[in-house]
Amino acid sequence: MRSARQLRAAGRSLARVPGPEKRSAVDYELAVATARRLAPAPPQVSWAEAGEIVDELRSLAVQAEEHVRAVTGLVPPGDILEATVVDRPGWAAANVEGFQVVLEPLTDKLAAKAPNALAAGVTAKVAGVQMGSLLAWLSSKVLGQYEAFRPEGESGRLILVAPNIVETERRLGVDPHDFRLWVALHEVTHRTQFTAVPWMHDHVRSEISTLLEAASLDDPAQLIERLKAVATGLPRGGSMIELLQTPEQKVVLDRVTAFMSLLEGHAEHVMDGVGPAVVPTVKHIRTKFDERRKEHGGLIDKILRRALGLDLKALQYAEGKVFVDTCVREVGMTGFNRVWESPATLPTREEIRAPLDWVRRIHGPKAIPA
């Protein structure tokens, strides 16, 4: 067995973010360096095993495409692509790049408010360390993702985090091949959602832009009041993400939460919908994986999850899957796929929790027998 670098060497690190050409409120290069330094060591594997894992994950992403199309009826244009397999620092670097794309309008405002270049530089370095530290912690939690936010002119990218997949399959005691395909099905479903639905990318970018534009940067007193609410609000439930919202942001956040619940629930439906003919141990994997989601580690881990809203993320998986399962049961996959017609056919946050309300709104009251 080698030391902790095999999966990093076999996968693509991606730990490169170009230096900003203009003054920014975040030092993104420092964020990448911090994440690389603090990311937990990956599981121990041999060089040969690491290469086999990376090759298999790339291949399974291609295989999963066929199964996702069969279950969903969604067919993206273009060729089927392999996944990009990364290590933990590589995942963090990719997300720093995504943050840079998404947050640029907001950070431009913050940089412009800095009293001088020195103050801006200090603030940017602090923000860079904070971003890198957060991503380092998250880098051991994520199995994969579809990167919808890419620099101008670059298409989205499917990422699988090899060390986390290996570590999780070992901890759960599940069949490695089945588990890797199961994970690939989830992430390929997200890629399909964004590539088969023409308006998806623009819609998500628009919603996030609206959310950022609603950020109150001109009145620090309001921000301080919302920060105070964290201390009293967190013990009662909720997250720092929700508590720090302005009323304007909350309206958008509700829409985004419903949208994310739909995407995650749809992917969960596909993971189980392929059945044992494709993933023989799918029921065992689902049972073990759901148990894993209930385990949040130690006290610090629990605090961070709650503060950052990761418990709400788990709720999105559960509520979203019930929504999709119910709608497909009532109107079939073709009827459910009307959800992708336009932003107007997306479920509201209330409809996610009451799926039949969405069915009645989209298909009419007669769609569900009395």
N, C-alpha and C positions, 0 to 999 in steps of 0.2 A: 504493500500500500504506500502511496505517495502522500506528501503533505497536501495542504488544502487548495492547490492551484490547478488541479487537472481539469475540472469543469470550466474554470476560467480560461485556460489555454485552449481547450477544445471548442468552446463557444466563442461568440464574438463579444468582446468587451464593450465596445461602443463608447468608451470613456473619453469622448472628445466633444467638446463644445467650443465653437469658435469664440474668440474674445470679442466682446462687444465693441462696435465701432463708435458708439456714442455713450455718454454717461448713462448708467442704468442704476435703478434702485436696488438691484440684486447683483452680486458678484457671482455669475453663473460658473465661472471656472473654479472658484473657491468652493462652490456647492458640490461640484463633481469631485474635487480633490478630497473634501471632507467626507463625502459618502464613500469614496473608495477606501479611505483610511479606517472608517468606523464600521463598515459592513461586516456582519458576522462571517466567520470562516465557513466554507461549504463543507458538506459531508466528504469523508475520505473515500476516494475511488482510485483505481489504477488508471494508468494512461490509456490502456486498451479499452477498459470499460467506459471511460469518459468519452472516447471517440465513438463508441457504439451507441451510447446514450444520445449524443448530439445527432448522429445520423438517423437514429430511429425517430426522434422527435421531429426532425425535418420531414421525414417520409410520412409520419402519421398525420401531419397537418394537411398533406395532399390527400391522403386516404379519407380523412374526416370530411373533406369538402363534398365528396360524393354522398355520404350518409346525411349530411346536413341538408343538402338539396332534396334528397328523397323524403325527409321528414317535413321540411318547411315548405317546399314548393317554390322557394326563392332561388333564382339563378343569376349570379353576378355576371357581368360581361367580362371578357378578357380571359387570359390563361389562369390556370390554378397555380398558385405560388407556394413555395416552401415557407416554413416559418423561419424567423431569425432567432436562433438559440443563443441566449446570453447568460452570463453569470450575474451575481448580485450587484457588483459595481456597474456592470453594463446596463442592467435594468434602471439603476438610479440615474445614470448618465442620460439614458433615453428619456426619462421623465423630466430631468432638468431641461432638456431640449424642448420637450412639450410645454413645460411651464413657461419657458422663454417665449414661445409662440403665443400662448394663451394670455399671459399676464402683461405682455408688452404695453398695451394701452394704459393699464393701471400703473405700472412702474414708471412709465413716462411722466405721468402726473406727479407721482411721488418725487421723482428726481428733479422735476421742475420746481418743486416747493422747497428743496434743500437750500439753506442760506448761502452756501458756498461749496466749492469743489471738494474741500477737505471734509466737510460734514457729510457730503454725499458719498464720498469714498468710504468713510467709516461706517455709515449706515448700510451701504451696499455689502461690505464685508460681514457685518453682523447678520444681515439677511441671508447671505450666502452660506454662512456656517449653520444657521438655523435650518435652512432648506436642506442642506447636505445631511445634517444630523437626523432630521425627520425621515428623509429618504433612505438613509442607512438602516434605520429601525424597520421601516416598511419593506426593505429589500428582501427580508427573509420570510415575508408573509404572503407574497404574491406568486401565484403559479404561472400566470401568463396574462397577456392583455393585447387588445388591438389598439395601436397608436393612431388615433384619428387626427391628432394635432401634430402636423408636420410642417417644416418650413415651406414657404411658397414654392410651388412647382413639384413638390415631392408627394407621392401617394402614401396612403396609410400603410402601416406595417404591423404584421402579426408577430408578437414576441412570446417565446416560452422561456421560463427561467429554470434552467436545468437543475441547479443545486436544490431548489425548493421542491421541485417535483420528486427528485430522488429522496430527499429527506422525508417528505410527506408519505410517500409510498412505503418507506421503511418503517416509519412510526405507526402507520395504520396496519401494516402487515398484509397488504393486498398484492394481487398479481401485478408486477411492474408493467408488462405490456398492456394489459387491460386498463390500468390506471392512466397510463400515458395517453392512450387513445381517448379515454373518457375526458381528460383535461383538454386534449386537442379539440374534441367536439365542442366543448364550451367556447373556447376562444375563436374557433373557426366560425361558429354561429355569430359571434360579434362582428367578425370581419364581413360575413355575408350580410348582416343587417346594414352595415355602412356602405357596402359596395353594390348591393342589389336594389337598394331604395335610393333613387336619384337625389331626393331632397335632404337626405339625412345629414350629411356633412354641414351644409349651409345652415340647417335648422339648429344643430348643436352649437355651432359657432355663434349664431345669433343669440341664442339663449344665454350663453356664457358672457357674451359682450354686454347684454342687457343687465346681467347680474353684477358685472364689474362696474358698469356705468352708474349703477344705483348705490355704489359704495360711497359712504359719507366721508370725504377727505377734507372738506372745508370746515367742519365743526368738530374739533377734537373732543369737546365736552360730550357729544353724543356717543363717541366711541368709548370714552371712559365709563359712561353710564352703562353701556352694553357689556363692558368688561366686568363691571361690578356685578352685573346680573349673573355672570358665570358662577361666582362663588355661591350664590343662593339657588341658582337654577339647576346646577349639575346634580346635587343630592336628590332632587325630585325627578330626575330623568331628563333626557335630552342631551344635546351635545354642544360643545363650544361653537361648532359650525352654525348650528341653528340659533343659538342665543345671541350671536354677534350680528345677526341679520337686522337690517333696517326693515320697516314695514314694506317698503317697496321691494326690497330683496326677497322678503318672505314669499311674496306672490310668485316671483320667478322661481324661487327655491322649491315651492310646492310643485310647480310644473316640471322642473328638472328631476325632482325626487320620483314623481310618477313615471316619467320617461325612463329613468334608470331602472326602476322596478320592472317596467315592461321588458327592457333589454335583458336584464339578468334573469327574470322569470322565463323568458323565451329560451334563453340558453340552457337553463336548468331543464326545461321541458324536453329539449332536443337531447340532452345528455342521457335522460332516462328513456326517451322515446325510441331510440335506436334499438333497444331491447337486447336480450341475451344472444341473439343470432350474431350480433356485431361485437358486443362486449359481454362475454359469457358470465362474468362475475359482477355484472352491473348492480344487482340488488345488494350484494355484500359490500361493494364499494360505496354505494349510496348510504347504507346504514353506518358504516365506519366514518364516512366523511361528515355526515350530519352530527355524529358524536364529536368529531374534531371541532366543528364550528362552535360547539357549546363550551369548549375548553379554551379559556383565554389566558392561560399562564398565570404568572404571579401578580402581585398587587400593582406594580408599576405598569405591567402590560395591560391590566384591566383599566387603570386610570387613563392611560393613553388612548385605548380603544374607545372609551366613553367620551373623552374630551374631543377626539377627532371625528366622532360619529361613525366609527367602524361597527359598533353594535347596530346602528341604524342600517348599515350596509347589509348586515346579516338579515335584518328584517326585510330589506328589499328583496333579497333572494327568496325568502319564504312567501311573502305576500305576492310577489311577482309570479312565482310558479303556480300558486293557487289561482291567480287571475287567468293565466294562459291555459292551464289545465281545464278550468271551468268553461272558458269561452270555446275552446276546441271541442270539448264534450258536447256543448250545446249547438254549435253551428259548424263544426268541422274546421279543418285547417284552412280551407278556402275561405270560409266565412270569417275566420279569425284574421286572415291576411288583409282584410279591409283596414286593419289598424295601420297599415303602411301606406295607405292612399295619400294622406296629407297630414300636416300637423293638426288639422281639425278633427281627424279621426283617432288621434291618440287619446288614451284614457286619462281622466283627471285623477288626482290623488284619492278622491273619494271613490271613484269607480274602480281603482285598483283594489280597494277593500270591499267593493260590492260589484263583482264582475257582471252580474246579470243586468245592472243598470247600463253598463256599456253596451251589452248585447241589444237591449231594448232601444237605446239611442241610435245605434248604427243600423240595426236590422229591423227596427219597428217592434211594437208591442206584441205582435202575433208570432215573433220569432221564438218565444218561450210559451208553451202551453200553460194555461191556468192550472 
